[in-house]
Amino acid sequence: MTEQANTDIDAEPTPTEHDFAQYVRILGKGKTGSRNLTYDEAKASMAMILKGEVEPEQLGAFMMLMRHQEESSEELAGFVDATNNVLSIPQNMPTIDLDWSSYAGKARRLPWFILTLWLLAENDISVLIHGEGGHTANRIYTDDVLKMLNIPIANSFEQAGEHIKSHNFAYLPLHDFLPELARIMNLKWILGLRSPVNTFTRLINPCSANCSMQGIHHPAYRDTHQEASLMLNQPSMAVIKGDGGETEWNPDMTNLVRSIKNKKAIEEEWSPLFPKRHVKDKVLDPEKLARVWRGEEEDEYGVGAIIGTAAITLYTMDKANTHDDALEMARNWWAKRNKSSI
């Protein structure tokens, strides 16, 4: 009877493994069994994520496992290529000279780099900024400052193109062109940690600008960003340990810049602009940016950050042949700026 009973029981079908499970397993198979994803694996896994083909449990495990072991340059390049494959850029989009990512926010200094970008745009360099705010508490984000300065924010590539045509400057939030990545970025409030999205979005160059400028907080990421940019065939770029993780040079300190010029990897140091460090402002007042631009208030550190960041950018773009030439060009542009434009 026992044998007959066992035979009559309907066996449950064996579950079929989810296609995304292989990528979680690669990252999480113990200290000796786990490894980084290859470029192809990273590209395929991110394509599934962007298509919504991943279960929530898988996504959380994948992001935190990758965060734990840190991203390789191959993974970053694969993620970026998968992301660029889903973007739809208008055919009439104007040429973008400079791609600028802004995802970190500022906590200890004002975001002086915003005035750097306005200065570059005023001198016929078209700038597309992409970023996302609100994912980390107690930070000043680019979109909030632009609203305060009455600089319009785009909500699509079409609108960004119009802003570029009108004043060479456009800011497009991540949630308006890659909403799934913005959603994952904001999971920090649930997971307690940043995800790889915070890293590789800095490398997205949606409109294929010839030059890409990237800021990081952890120095080790300089290498991976430079290597990934080479894999992505980015013609020119620079990555710096920026103030607060944004692409902004602290002019009180030596700045090691990892860059690509003429598709070759370069490492250079930029000397401090000041002999002594400046005291940080006790209170961060974003409206000070407008006052400094208009010449209504002086800030030696702030102007140094604006000019220094502009100089590194101009040098990376081959607008100047030496560091000194780039600094002189940036200083001249600052002295001649249209003070009434903000």
ABEGO torsion letter per residue (X at the ends): XAAAAAAABBBBBBBBBBAAAAAAAAAAAEAAABBBBBAAAAAAAAAAAAAGABBAAAAAAAAAAAAAAEBBAAAAAAAAAAAAAABBBBAABBBBABBBBBAAEBAABBBAAAAAAAAAAAAGBBBBBBBBBGABBGBBBAAAAAAAAGBBBBABAAAAAAAAAAAGBBBBBAAAABAAAAAAAAAAAAAGBBBAAAAAAAABBAAGBABBBBBBABAAAAAAAAAAAAAAGBABBBBBBBBGGBBBBBAABBBBBBBBBGGBBBBBBBBBABABBBBBBABBBAAAAAAAAAGABBBAAAAAAAAAAAAAAAAAAGABABAAAAAAAAAAAAAABBAAAX
